[in-house]
Amino acid sequence: MRAAILREYGNEPEVVEIDRPHLPNDSVMVEVHAAAINPIDWIIMAGHMQQMLPYALPWTIGYDVSGVVVEVGSDAAGIAVGDEVFARADGMQAGTMAEFAALKATDLAIKPGNITHAEAAGVPLAGLTAWQALFDKGGLKEGQRVLIHAGSGGVGTLAIQFAKNAGAWVASTASVANQDLVERLGVDQFVDYKTERFEDAVEACDLVFDMVGGDTLERSFDVVKPGGTIVSIKGEAPEGLAAERGVSFHAFFMQPNGDQLSDIASLITGGAVEPVLDSTYPLDDVAEAYRFAESGGPSGKVAIAIR
């Protein structure tokens, strides 16, 4: 099968012919129609996570996938041949930018019928990150005030919609070029991060969802009210700051979860949430797609069309 692989750390991906993956008993074989790019991909390709994720090279890249089930393992339940599914591959089963991918049945959800495979491929990692940050870690409830940083990105566009659907008041930072997008998604207050200091524009938030880190994360403590929560996917806060301000702080990594992905699929099917797809590249142009994604130019997700 054709697949996008990383031959050496620090290199761009290349498309080659490799063997179809082995199918574990708890997994299903998916004929991949589309995959999607995530920041974790280029972090891994640069060699920064070798101890946490010791992939053997050459490594087939990609975590997000949408496609059709063509084979079911003997212990896999709830999925049948012919089902259209989408998922975020778990751990060592990464490798979705290929014509076939083996994925745990418990990580899969049925793809919403009202979106394309390219749109669906961009949902799992970003959607589960937003879901777990807002609800599992942030405990977001109806009527609360939430600030979402980087609202025009893959995670941010879904986080805005999840929060609004839950009945929250939502502010979001983004560039003015993406103001129309985030306002269309439902934000109550737009903050141009290039010209405004968000801590001066927004106040008394119950929850801040940080996807930037560094100075942005530290300044977020000036926005959240005592008893509130800050959740970050970009590292730890300065030691002692959360206790000093009387707030809760959580840094976390998203975990694949087929049940939560099914809940997200229901919102998409019902029209409450729409995936934001910036662009789609053919598999042969995967290196160019990564250069574009890493440039910070996309609004929403960048997908790779396999079929």
Buried (B, 14 or more C-beta within 10 A) or exposed (E): BBBBBBEEBEBBBBBBEBEBBEBBEBBBBBBBBBBBBBBBBBEBBBEEBEEEBEBEEBBBBBBBBBBBBBBBBEEBEEBEEEBBBBBBBBEEBBBBBBBBBBBBBBBBBBBBEEBBBBBBBBBBBBBBBBBBBBBBBBBBEEEBBBBBBBBBBBBBBBBBBBBBEBEBBBBBBBBEEBBEBBBEBBBBBBBBBEEBEBBEBBBEBBBBBBBBBEEBBEBBBBBBBEEBBBBBBBEEBEEEBBEEBEBBBBBEEBBBBBEBBEBBBBBBBEEEBBBBBBBBBEBEBBBEBBEBBBEEEBBBBBBBBBE
